[in-house]
């Protein structure tokens, strides 16, 4: 992997990206918001480092490699930009992956389990992040079982009940449709297809953040939630955290998906 040319600029860039992602994770946990200026430090360090590396590889006769990696970065970045535009991905999460692609396209050091076939670090960051993120639903399910919370099985993995009177002080989105008919509360969980449709369209999905920021627009809903006692919300671990873990694990260990495929196939 032409380590002599790649190592130093990518180590510098990866360190800047990792520190920035750690800070972004703190912001996302605390505020569920990562201002765009958060990315400036890693871009100031990472973009020149990546440009220097591409130029160095090109001048050593590897322009084909440079063109291939730049094409991978463009495709990868465009994909996540479109995902974010269609509300299929968080804006900050998309920028984190896009800027990872721009700043550290190559592995800075040889991972413990070796390089994956593609050798494109941002893709490994993504797959590792997804695999790490799969532990969250399992943890939520275990918590619900331990607390004796009851709901249809799929919802036990993706949400939990909170006090309706303080619902706006939590993070997540409401998983139930609650109405009052003749003084009696009627409630149901949103179906999975309905939830996906609401997520994609951005309509009809009630975020607890909106309840907190615009209570006057949700007076009816807040009154119903308070009357309901406990309301199920979906709590998603901010994906910046798995992305940060995905980057650290990719650099140190390697590609989890590649390791799983090797273990399954026995190759």
Phi, psi and omega per residue, in radians:
X1 nan 0.570 3.082
X2 0.696 0.938 -2.966
X3 -1.021 -0.639 -3.070
X4 -1.060 -0.683 -3.131
X5 -1.371 -0.613 -3.020
X6 -1.442 -0.656 -2.842
X7 -1.038 -1.021 -3.016
X8 -1.085 -0.924 -3.133
X9 -1.091 -0.619 -3.135
X10 -1.318 -0.542 3.053
X11 -1.114 -0.796 3.120
X12 -1.072 -0.812 -3.125
X13 -1.137 -0.775 -3.119
X14 -1.096 -0.654 3.111
X15 -1.109 -0.742 3.130
X16 -1.149 -0.721 3.135
X17 -1.150 -0.773 -3.103
X18 -1.119 -0.757 3.109
X19 -1.088 -0.743 3.131
X20 -1.118 -0.723 3.131
X21 -1.154 -0.642 3.087
X22 -1.079 -0.762 3.102
X23 -1.145 -0.736 3.113
X24 -1.083 -0.615 3.112
X25 -1.104 -0.729 3.105
X26 -1.075 -0.780 3.126
X27 -1.106 -0.717 -3.092
X28 -1.195 -0.657 3.090
X29 -1.161 -0.749 -3.046
X30 -1.332 -0.790 -3.002
X31 -2.052 -0.151 -3.001
X32 0.955 0.623 3.137
X33 -2.691 2.317 3.098
X34 -2.134 1.810 3.138
X35 -1.030 2.584 -3.078
X36 -1.078 -0.533 -3.130
X37 -1.130 -0.267 3.094
X38 -1.028 -0.544 -3.054
X39 -1.428 -0.206 -3.040
X40 -0.990 -0.818 -3.094
X41 -0.999 -0.782 -3.094
X42 -1.259 -0.498 3.086
X43 -1.238 -0.669 3.121
X44 -1.078 -0.626 3.133
X45 -1.533 -0.800 -2.964
X46 -1.280 -0.717 -3.103
X47 -1.100 -0.843 3.076
X48 -1.077 -0.641 3.135
X49 -1.122 -0.769 3.128
X50 -1.166 -0.703 3.126
X51 -1.100 -0.755 3.102
X52 -1.048 -0.733 -3.125
X53 -1.139 -0.808 3.133
X54 -1.046 -0.763 -3.141
X55 -1.121 -0.740 3.135
X56 -1.084 -0.762 3.119
X57 -1.157 -0.695 3.137
X58 -1.111 -0.774 -3.125
X59 -1.180 -0.334 3.094
X60 -1.617 0.180 3.046
X61 1.629 0.250 -3.101
X62 -1.895 0.751 -3.125
X63 -1.124 -0.549 3.094
X64 -1.110 -0.730 3.089
X65 -1.118 -0.769 3.127
X66 -1.038 -0.810 -3.138
X67 -1.093 -0.693 3.136
X68 -1.110 -0.764 -3.126
X69 -1.235 -0.661 3.086
X70 -1.109 -0.680 3.096
X71 -1.110 -0.741 3.091
X72 -1.054 -0.749 3.134
X73 -1.082 -0.733 -3.125
X74 -1.146 -0.814 -3.138
X75 -1.092 -0.824 3.140
X76 -1.035 -0.820 -3.092
X77 -1.190 -0.736 -3.138
X78 -1.100 -0.686 3.136
X79 -1.042 -0.814 -3.091
X80 -1.347 -0.465 3.023
X81 -1.117 -0.762 3.126
X82 -1.180 -0.684 3.087
X83 -1.012 -0.786 -3.136
X84 -1.155 -0.672 3.136
X85 -1.125 -0.512 -3.140
X86 -1.658 0.205 3.128
X87 1.103 0.408 3.089
X88 -1.608 -0.096 -3.068
X89 -2.681 2.540 3.122
X90 -1.166 2.513 -3.127
X91 -1.049 -0.825 3.137
X92 -1.133 -0.661 3.118
X93 -1.108 -0.736 3.137
X94 -1.115 -0.794 3.127
X95 -1.098 -0.651 3.128
X96 -1.048 -0.789 -3.138
X97 -1.246 -0.676 3.120
X98 -1.086 -0.770 -3.108
X99 -1.307 -0.462 2.989
X100 -1.080 -0.758 3.129
X101 -1.112 -0.665 -3.116
X102 -1.262 -0.610 -2.992
X103 -1.672 -0.610 -3.072
X104 -2.382 1.236 3.130
X105 -1.243 -0.451 -3.103
X106 -1.867 2.683 3.013
X107 -1.180 2.241 -3.122
X108 -1.266 -0.536 3.116
X109 -2.433 2.920 3.096
X110 -1.315 2.085 3.127
X111 -1.117 2.782 -3.088
X112 -0.985 -0.705 -3.122
X113 -1.674 0.224 3.073
X114 1.548 3.011 -3.126
X115 -1.376 2.455 2.985
X116 -1.269 2.861 -3.082
X117 -0.994 -0.739 -3.082
X118 -1.247 -0.676 3.126
X119 1.242 0.289 -3.141
X120 -1.755 1.812 -2.998
X121 -0.962 -0.790 -3.107
X122 -0.993 -0.616 3.122
X123 -1.165 -0.697 3.097
X124 -1.160 -0.666 3.067
X125 -1.012 -0.781 -3.134
X126 -1.109 -0.893 -3.085
X127 -1.135 -0.694 3.083
X128 -1.103 -0.710 -3.141
X129 -1.102 -0.745 3.127
X130 -1.099 -0.760 -3.138
X131 -1.144 -0.749 3.097
X132 -1.103 -0.647 -3.101
X133 -1.211 -0.360 3.135
X134 -1.158 -0.311 3.127
X135 -1.281 -0.377 -3.109
X136 -1.107 -0.872 3.111
X137 -1.032 -0.645 3.113
X138 -1.110 -0.753 3.117
X139 -1.107 -0.702 3.121
X140 -1.132 -0.718 3.117
X141 -1.081 -0.798 3.133
X142 -1.067 -0.725 3.119
X143 -1.098 -0.755 3.133
X144 -1.105 -0.731 3.114
X145 -1.110 -0.773 -3.119
X146 -1.109 -0.621 -3.123
X147 -1.586 0.033 3.126
X148 1.057 0.601 3.018
X149 -1.349 2.425 -3.073
X150 -2.148 2.323 3.093
X151 -2.854 2.886 3.028
X152 -0.922 2.533 -2.948
X153 -0.860 -0.854 -3.096
X154 -1.015 -0.628 -3.082
X155 -1.260 -0.373 3.106
X156 -1.162 -0.372 -3.131
X157 -1.578 -0.343 -2.970
X158 -2.077 -0.026 -3.124
X159 -2.795 3.141 3.109
X160 -2.778 2.782 -3.109
X161 -1.463 2.529 3.068
X162 -2.280 2.884 -3.137
X163 -1.157 2.120 -3.110
X164 -1.062 -0.476 -3.109
X165 -1.255 -0.421 -3.128
X166 -2.097 0.388 -3.076
X167 -0.975 -0.663 -3.070
X168 -1.206 -0.210 -3.137
X169 -1.592 0.019 3.135
X170 -1.771 -3.109 3.095
X171 -2.140 2.332 3.134
X172 2.531 -2.861 3.039
X173 -2.367 2.674 -3.018
X174 -1.255 2.309 -3.108
X175 -1.710 -0.097 -3.061
X176 -2.051 2.598 2.966
X177 -1.795 2.025 -3.064
X178 -2.070 2.210 3.117
X179 -2.313 2.783 3.098
X180 -2.060 2.138 3.124
X181 -2.201 2.053 3.142
X182 0.948 0.721 3.084
X183 1.383 0.031 -3.134
X184 -1.976 2.304 3.126
X185 -1.360 2.294 3.027
X186 -2.027 2.276 -3.070
X187 -2.439 2.579 3.096
X188 -2.628 2.695 3.029
X189 -1.413 2.472 3.019
X190 -1.147 2.369 3.077
X191 -1.151 2.784 -3.099
X192 -1.075 -0.765 3.122
X193 -1.112 -0.711 3.134
X194 -1.117 -0.701 3.130
X195 -1.106 -0.739 3.124
X196 -1.130 -0.742 3.138
X197 -1.074 -0.752 3.140
X198 -1.149 -0.638 3.140
X199 -1.145 -0.791 -3.105
X200 -1.179 -0.766 -3.090
X201 -1.357 -0.411 -3.091
X202 1.301 0.175 -3.108
X203 -1.971 2.439 3.038
X204 1.420 -0.037 3.127
X205 -1.664 2.137 -3.080
X206 -1.740 1.978 3.096
X207 -1.594 2.472 3.123
X208 -1.099 -0.501 3.095
X209 -1.092 -0.684 3.112
X210 -1.154 -0.642 3.088
X211 -1.084 -0.637 -3.105
X212 -1.312 -0.698 -3.067
X213 -1.477 -0.497 -3.084
X214 -2.302 1.052 -3.087
X215 -1.072 -0.504 -3.120
X216 -1.157 -0.445 3.131
X217 -1.448 -0.225 -3.057
X218 -2.213 0.601 -3.123
X219 -1.057 -0.769 -3.133
X220 -1.093 -0.826 -3.116
X221 -1.118 -0.755 -3.135
X222 -1.088 -0.680 3.105
X223 -1.127 -0.721 3.114
X224 -1.146 -0.736 -3.135
X225 -1.108 -0.711 3.117
X226 -1.117 -0.702 3.135
X227 -1.211 -0.546 -3.120
X228 -1.214 -0.383 3.123
X229 1.539 -1.194 3.109
X230 -2.231 2.380 -3.081
X231 -2.236 2.366 3.133
X232 -1.413 2.287 3.050
X233 -2.173 2.687 3.043
X234 -1.647 2.164 3.137
X235 -1.943 2.044 3.124
X236 -1.855 2.272 3.035
X237 -1.089 2.246 3.116
X238 -0.896 2.185 -3.001
X239 -1.190 -0.267 3.043
X240 -1.003 -0.609 -3.107
X241 -1.154 -0.906 3.047
X242 -1.063 -0.588 3.093
X243 -1.086 -0.752 3.105
X244 -1.092 -0.796 3.078
X245 -1.129 -0.616 3.113
X246 -1.123 -0.687 3.114
X247 -1.171 -0.855 -3.121
X248 -1.066 -0.776 -3.120
X249 -1.216 -0.593 3.118
X250 -1.118 -0.760 -3.115
X251 -1.197 -0.756 -3.041
X252 -1.450 -0.796 -3.013
X253 -1.786 -0.792 -3.087
X254 2.205 -2.741 -3.028
X255 -1.639 1.953 -3.107
X256 -1.090 -0.726 -3.114
X257 -1.090 -0.749 3.116
X258 -1.098 -0.702 3.123
X259 -1.148 -0.707 3.118
X260 -1.123 -0.762 -3.141
X261 -1.115 -0.681 3.100
X262 -1.128 -0.704 -3.129
X263 -1.177 -0.669 -3.117
X264 -1.227 -0.767 -3.082
X265 -1.452 -0.332 -3.122
X266 1.291 0.313 -3.129
X267 -1.503 nan nan
